[in-house]
Amino acid sequence: MDIPSSRWHLAIEKRRSRRHFDPNLPIGRAALAALDMVCNQFAPFPHARSRLVTESAKSVFKGIIGSYGKIKDAPAFIAFIGNMDAPFVQEEVGYTGEGIILEATALGLNTCWVGGFFRPEIVASLIEVSSKERVLAITPVGYAQESESWEEKLMTDFGRSRNRLPLSKLVRGLPRERWPDWVSASLEAARLAPSATNRQPWSFDVQDDGITILVRTMRPGFNVSKRLDCGIAMLHLEVAAIDCGCKGEWELLPSPQVAKFKIRS
């Protein structure tokens, strides 16, 4: 499917990670059908896929310390699955999964990327996963409680999700005064991408013919691939570029580079 750029660009601004859901607000059939359709149709890479699971997610999630950070009362979840034989599987799964999350946001639903604190063996028992595949991340999906719980606020502070590095600390290459409008919009959208504990592991190299995403820091952390986080930023960058009328193609690259968005001439 083609990226619905205007719809998803708006969703980038609206998306917030939520962990506690309202058990009295089930997801309607129309929204579930729309989610299932986008899971099946948005598959831009052959080695990454998404599956909606409408069974209770209660047994799937686990907290960081006891109940802290635990997902509560999610009526469904979406699994993001990758073929581990593929050399760029992490960024492919991040890119694909964020498309699903932005569509869920556009539908008025709430989500939260979960990469290290779920039980993959239980997820694998609920969906078909081949011997070469692995569930790399999941998201709960549903309608969040109207106000954030104290646990959600604690996790927001833990992840420093209110703080974002300025582009001046993330971008190199062409000076800012030479950026076309699509570059400014795309980098701002990429800067807003979610990442594990808001670590923002990406940097950007702006060139005349496109933008390269790189892993900014190689320090390990939280058992979640930084290249998966960078895949999420890739999707944000492209959504904004298309919405500004600039189309391109991704070239996936070996570490420490991740991928280059090459504009079409």
C-alpha positions in Angstrom: 0.0 0.0 0.0 1.1 3.6 -0.6 1.9 5.7 2.5 -1.0 7.9 3.4 1.4 10.7 4.1 -0.9 13.5 5.2 -2.8 11.2 7.5 0.3 9.8 9.1 2.1 13.1 9.3 -0.7 14.4 11.5 -0.5 11.2 13.6 3.2 11.8 14.3 2.3 14.9 16.3 -0.6 13.2 18.1 1.1 9.9 19.0 1.9 9.4 22.7 2.9 6.2 24.4 0.2 5.0 26.7 0.3 1.9 28.9 -3.0 1.8 30.8 -6.2 1.2 28.9 -9.9 1.6 29.7 -11.4 -1.9 30.1 -14.9 -0.4 29.5 -14.0 0.8 26.0 -13.6 -2.1 23.6 -12.3 -1.5 20.1 -15.1 -1.4 17.6 -15.4 -3.8 14.7 -14.7 -1.1 12.1 -11.5 0.0 13.8 -10.3 -3.7 14.2 -11.0 -4.3 10.6 -9.1 -1.2 9.6 -6.1 -2.2 11.8 -6.1 -5.8 10.4 -6.2 -4.5 6.9 -3.2 -2.2 7.3 -1.3 -5.0 9.1 -1.8 -7.1 6.0 -1.3 -4.5 3.4 1.5 -2.3 4.8 4.5 -4.7 4.2 7.1 -2.6 2.3 9.9 -5.1 3.1 9.8 -8.9 2.5 11.4 -9.8 5.8 9.1 -7.8 8.2 5.4 -8.2 9.0 2.7 -7.3 11.5 -0.1 -9.4 13.0 -3.1 -8.1 15.0 -4.1 -10.4 18.0 -7.5 -9.6 19.4 -7.1 -11.9 22.5 -6.5 -10.3 25.9 -2.9 -9.1 26.1 -2.7 -9.6 29.9 -0.4 -12.6 29.9 2.0 -11.1 27.2 3.4 -8.1 29.0 5.7 -7.9 32.0 6.8 -4.9 34.0 10.3 -3.4 34.4 10.3 -3.6 38.2 7.3 -5.3 39.6 4.3 -3.5 38.1 6.2 -0.4 37.1 5.9 0.1 33.3 3.4 -2.8 33.0 0.8 -2.6 30.3 -2.7 -2.9 31.8 -6.1 -3.8 30.4 -5.1 -3.7 26.7 -7.8 -5.5 24.7 -5.5 -6.4 21.8 -2.0 -6.2 20.7 0.0 -6.1 17.4 3.1 -8.2 17.0 6.0 -7.1 14.8 7.9 -10.0 13.3 11.2 -10.3 11.4 13.1 -12.9 9.5 16.4 -13.0 11.3 18.2 -14.2 8.2 17.8 -10.8 6.7 20.8 -8.5 7.3 18.6 -5.3 7.9 15.7 -7.0 9.7 15.8 -4.6 12.7 15.3 -1.4 10.7 12.7 -3.1 8.4 10.6 -4.1 11.4 10.9 -0.6 13.0 9.8 1.1 9.8 6.9 -1.4 9.2 5.7 -1.3 12.8 5.7 2.4 13.0 3.4 2.6 10.0 0.9 0.4 11.8 1.2 2.5 15.0 0.6 5.7 13.1 -2.5 4.2 11.5 -3.7 3.2 14.9 -3.2 6.7 16.1 -5.1 8.1 13.1 -8.0 5.8 14.0 -8.0 7.4 17.5 -6.4 4.4 19.3 -3.5 4.4 21.7 -0.3 2.3 21.5 3.1 1.9 23.1 6.2 0.3 21.5 7.4 -2.6 23.7 10.6 -4.2 22.8 12.2 -5.7 25.9 9.4 -6.3 28.4 7.1 -8.9 26.9 7.0 -12.7 26.7 7.8 -13.6 23.1 7.1 -17.3 23.7 3.5 -16.5 24.5 3.2 -14.2 21.5 4.6 -16.9 19.3 2.0 -19.4 20.6 -0.8 -17.1 19.5 0.4 -16.5 15.9 2.3 -18.4 13.3 6.1 -17.8 13.6 8.5 -19.7 11.4 11.8 -21.1 12.6 13.7 -18.2 11.0 11.4 -15.5 12.4 11.4 -13.7 15.8 8.9 -11.4 17.4 11.1 -8.3 17.8 8.5 -6.0 19.4 4.8 -5.6 20.1 2.4 -2.8 20.9 -0.8 -2.9 23.0 -3.7 -1.2 21.3 -6.9 0.2 22.6 -8.4 3.3 24.2 -6.2 4.7 27.0 -7.6 5.9 30.3 -8.6 9.5 30.1 -5.8 10.7 32.4 -2.3 9.3 32.9 -1.8 7.0 35.9 1.0 7.7 38.3 2.8 4.7 36.9 2.6 6.1 33.4 3.9 9.4 34.6 6.7 7.6 36.4 7.6 5.8 33.1 7.5 9.1 31.2 10.1 10.6 33.6 12.1 7.3 33.5 12.2 7.6 29.7 12.7 11.3 29.6 10.1 11.3 26.9 9.4 15.1 27.4 13.0 15.9 26.4 14.1 15.9 22.8 17.6 16.7 21.5 17.6 19.7 19.2 18.5 19.1 15.5 21.7 21.0 16.0 23.0 18.1 18.1 21.8 15.4 15.6 22.5 16.8 12.1 25.6 17.2 10.0 26.3 17.9 6.4 24.7 20.7 4.4 24.3 23.9 6.5 20.7 24.6 7.7 20.4 27.7 5.4 20.7 25.4 2.4 18.0 22.9 3.5 14.9 22.7 1.2 11.6 22.8 3.1 11.1 19.0 2.8 14.4 18.4 4.6 13.4 20.6 7.6 10.0 18.9 7.8 11.5 15.4 7.5 14.2 15.9 10.1 11.7 17.4 12.6 9.4 14.4 12.0 12.3 12.0 12.5 13.3 13.8 15.7 9.9 13.1 17.1 10.2 9.3 16.5 9.8 7.1 19.6 12.8 5.1 20.9 13.6 2.9 23.8 13.7 5.1 26.9 13.7 8.0 24.5 17.5 7.4 23.9 17.2 8.9 20.3 20.1 6.8 19.0 20.1 8.4 15.5 22.0 11.1 13.7 21.4 12.6 10.2 23.8 13.5 7.4 22.1 15.9 5.0 23.4 15.8 1.4 22.3 17.4 -1.9 20.6 14.2 -3.0 19.1 13.0 0.3 19.5 12.2 4.0 21.5 9.4 5.6 20.5 8.1 9.0 23.3 6.8 11.2 23.5 5.2 14.7 24.7 8.1 16.9 25.9 6.0 19.8 27.0 2.3 19.9 26.6 1.9 23.7 24.3 -1.1 24.4 21.1 -0.7 26.4 17.7 -2.2 27.2 18.0 -5.2 25.0 16.3 -3.3 22.1 18.2 -2.8 18.8 19.1 0.8 18.1 18.7 0.0 14.4 15.0 -0.9 15.1 14.6 2.6 16.7 16.3 4.1 13.6 13.8 2.2 11.4 11.0 4.1 13.2 12.8 7.4 12.4 13.1 6.3 8.8 9.3 6.0 8.5 8.8 9.4 10.1 11.3 11.0 7.8 9.7 9.6 4.6 6.1 10.4 5.7 7.0 14.1 6.1 9.0 14.1 2.8 6.1 12.7 0.8 3.7 15.1 2.5 6.0 17.9 1.3 5.8 16.6 -2.2 9.3 14.9 -2.2 9.5 11.2 -3.0 12.5 9.0 -2.7 13.8 5.5 -2.1 15.7 3.9 0.8 19.1 2.3 0.4 19.8 0.2 3.5 23.4 0.4 4.7 25.8 -1.4 7.0 26.7 -0.2 10.5 27.2 2.5 11.7 25.1 3.8 8.9 21.5 2.7 8.7 19.9 3.9 5.5 19.9 6.7 3.0 16.8 8.3 1.7 17.7 9.2 -1.9 15.4 11.7 -3.5 14.1 10.9 -7.0 15.3 13.3 -9.7 
